[in-house]
Amino acid sequence: MILVIVLMTAIVIAGCTGQDTTAPPSPKPAEALQPGVVLMSIGDVTGQGIVPQGGITPVGMIDTITFTIGLAPGTKSVDLEKLNIIYADAVRMETLTNVTGYRGIPGQGSWGILSIEHEVGKPNNRLEFEEQARIQINPKAPILPGQVFTIAVKPQEGNPLILRRVAPQPIVQDTNNLPPL
């Protein structure tokens, strides 16, 4: 009887200790985290290029900018309805307004949530756990080749996430990668 109990205990212990209990890896930030930020940029920042036809030489411009944000390590949640997003370049600075309902494609001078990846529970406008928000902004004026610009994503609490980028030369039709400065 004692031998049966010892064997059963050994089987249970062997079965329990062989299981991987590590948490899945958190998303990696696209760049070094800034002190005091509660949001981080994940993946590439891209710009939608347009190339007007009919001029002597067509010059591409960036119309909209798309980026993905997630929670910085240690942050529990962020209310996306309380975000302030500011666009600035050498000529202008503008506080962008959210689209109605916060989700959708933004018109000029606004921003919108295109999608939430890994959404937990019912759809809401709160970023939690491993969720990632894909955000698009549409400044009032287009961005030209070689233009340097800054996007500040400011949650209600914590320091803003600062994205400094430069438009490529040349800008092509469709998607353009916007590298950090």
C-alpha positions as CSV (number, residue, x, y, z in Angstrom):
1,M,0.0,0.0,0.0
2,I,2.8,2.4,0.9
3,L,4.6,1.5,-2.3
4,V,1.5,2.4,-4.3
5,I,1.2,5.8,-2.6
6,V,4.9,6.5,-3.3
7,L,4.5,5.6,-6.9
8,M,1.3,7.6,-7.4
9,T,3.0,10.7,-5.8
10,A,6.1,10.3,-8.0
11,I,3.8,10.1,-11.1
12,V,1.9,13.2,-10.1
13,I,5.0,15.2,-9.3
14,A,6.7,14.2,-12.6
15,G,3.6,15.2,-14.5
16,C,3.2,18.6,-12.8
17,T,6.8,19.7,-13.0
18,G,7.3,19.0,-16.7
19,Q,4.7,21.6,-17.7
20,D,5.8,25.0,-19.0
21,T,4.2,27.6,-16.8
22,T,6.0,30.7,-18.1
23,A,3.9,33.5,-19.4
24,P,3.9,34.2,-23.1
25,P,6.4,36.9,-24.1
26,S,5.3,40.5,-24.0
27,P,5.4,42.4,-27.2
28,K,8.7,44.1,-27.8
29,P,8.7,47.9,-28.1
30,A,9.7,49.3,-31.5
31,E,12.3,51.6,-29.7
32,A,13.7,52.2,-26.3
33,L,11.1,53.0,-23.7
34,Q,11.1,56.5,-22.4
35,P,11.0,57.2,-18.6
36,G,7.5,57.4,-17.1
37,V,5.6,56.4,-20.2
38,V,2.6,54.0,-19.9
39,L,2.4,53.3,-23.6
40,M,4.9,51.9,-26.1
41,S,5.1,51.8,-29.8
42,I,5.0,48.3,-31.3
43,G,6.2,47.6,-34.8
44,D,6.6,50.0,-37.7
45,V,5.2,53.5,-38.1
46,T,4.0,53.8,-41.7
47,G,2.6,56.6,-43.9
48,Q,0.1,56.3,-46.7
49,G,1.8,57.8,-49.7
50,I,0.0,59.7,-52.5
51,V,1.6,60.8,-55.7
52,P,-0.4,63.5,-57.5
53,Q,-0.4,63.2,-61.3
54,G,-0.1,66.0,-63.9
55,G,2.8,68.1,-62.6
56,I,6.2,68.5,-64.3
57,T,7.7,66.0,-61.7
58,P,5.4,64.1,-59.4
59,V,6.3,64.6,-55.8
60,G,4.9,62.1,-53.3
61,M,3.3,63.1,-50.0
62,I,2.3,61.3,-46.9
63,D,-1.5,61.6,-46.2
64,T,-2.0,59.5,-43.1
65,I,0.2,57.9,-40.5
66,T,-0.5,54.5,-38.9
67,F,1.2,53.1,-35.8
68,T,0.5,50.5,-33.1
69,I,0.6,51.1,-29.4
70,G,0.5,48.7,-26.4
71,L,0.9,49.0,-22.7
72,A,4.4,49.6,-21.3
73,P,5.5,46.9,-18.8
74,G,3.8,47.4,-15.4
75,T,0.9,49.4,-16.8
76,K,-2.6,47.9,-16.0
77,S,-4.8,49.8,-18.5
78,V,-5.2,53.0,-20.4
79,D,-8.5,54.6,-21.4
80,L,-8.1,55.4,-25.2
81,E,-11.0,57.8,-25.0
82,K,-8.8,60.1,-22.8
83,L,-5.9,60.1,-25.3
84,N,-4.6,63.4,-26.7
85,I,-2.6,63.1,-29.9
86,I,-0.5,66.0,-31.0
87,Y,1.2,66.3,-34.4
88,A,4.1,68.8,-34.9
89,D,6.6,69.6,-37.6
90,A,8.8,72.6,-38.4
91,V,5.8,74.7,-39.5
92,R,2.8,73.8,-37.4
93,M,1.5,72.0,-34.3
94,E,-2.0,70.6,-34.1
95,T,-4.0,68.7,-31.5
96,L,-5.9,66.1,-33.4
97,T,-9.5,65.4,-32.6
98,N,-10.8,61.8,-32.3
99,V,-13.3,60.4,-34.8
100,T,-16.9,59.9,-33.6
101,G,-17.0,56.7,-31.4
102,Y,-13.1,56.7,-31.5
103,R,-13.0,53.8,-34.0
104,G,-12.7,54.5,-37.7
105,I,-10.7,56.1,-40.5
106,P,-9.9,59.8,-39.6
107,G,-10.6,62.8,-41.7
108,Q,-8.1,65.7,-41.9
109,G,-7.1,67.0,-38.5
110,S,-8.2,63.9,-36.6
111,W,-7.2,60.4,-35.3
112,G,-9.0,57.1,-35.0
113,I,-8.5,53.5,-33.8
114,L,-8.4,51.2,-36.8
115,S,-8.4,48.0,-34.8
116,I,-7.6,46.4,-31.5
117,E,-5.4,43.3,-31.7
118,H,-5.7,40.5,-29.1
119,E,-8.8,42.2,-27.7
120,V,-9.9,40.7,-24.3
121,G,-13.6,40.6,-23.5
122,K,-16.2,42.7,-25.2
123,P,-15.0,45.6,-27.5
124,N,-14.3,48.7,-25.6
125,N,-12.0,51.7,-25.8
126,R,-9.7,50.6,-22.9
127,L,-6.3,49.1,-23.7
128,E,-5.6,46.2,-21.3
129,F,-3.3,43.2,-20.9
130,E,-1.7,42.2,-24.2
131,E,-4.1,44.3,-26.3
132,Q,-2.6,46.5,-29.0
133,A,-4.3,49.5,-30.6
134,R,-3.7,50.3,-34.3
135,I,-4.1,54.0,-34.6
136,Q,-4.2,56.2,-37.7
137,I,-3.7,60.0,-37.7
138,N,-4.5,62.4,-40.5
139,P,-2.7,65.8,-40.1
140,K,-4.4,68.8,-41.8
141,A,-1.4,69.3,-44.3
142,P,0.4,66.5,-46.1
143,I,4.0,65.5,-45.1
144,L,6.7,66.1,-47.8
145,P,9.8,64.0,-48.6
146,G,12.5,64.4,-45.9
147,Q,10.2,66.2,-43.5
148,V,10.8,65.6,-39.8
149,F,7.8,65.4,-37.6
150,T,6.8,64.4,-34.0
151,I,3.7,62.6,-32.8
152,A,2.9,62.9,-29.0
153,V,0.4,60.3,-27.7
154,K,-0.6,61.5,-24.3
155,P,-2.7,59.3,-22.0
156,Q,-4.6,60.8,-19.1
157,E,-1.9,59.7,-16.7
158,G,1.8,59.2,-17.3
159,N,4.3,60.8,-19.7
160,P,3.4,61.0,-23.4
161,L,4.8,58.5,-25.9
162,I,6.9,60.5,-28.3
163,L,7.4,59.3,-31.9
164,R,9.9,61.4,-33.9
165,R,10.0,60.4,-37.6
166,V,11.3,61.5,-41.0
167,A,9.5,61.0,-44.3
168,P,11.4,59.0,-46.8
169,Q,12.9,60.4,-50.0
170,P,11.1,59.7,-52.3
171,I,7.6,59.0,-51.1
172,V,6.0,56.2,-53.0
173,Q,2.3,55.4,-53.7
174,D,0.8,53.3,-50.9
175,T,2.7,52.3,-47.8
176,N,6.0,54.0,-46.7
177,N,8.0,53.0,-43.7
178,L,8.7,56.1,-41.5
179,P,12.0,55.5,-39.7
180,P,12.9,57.0,-36.3
181,L,15.1,60.0,-36.3
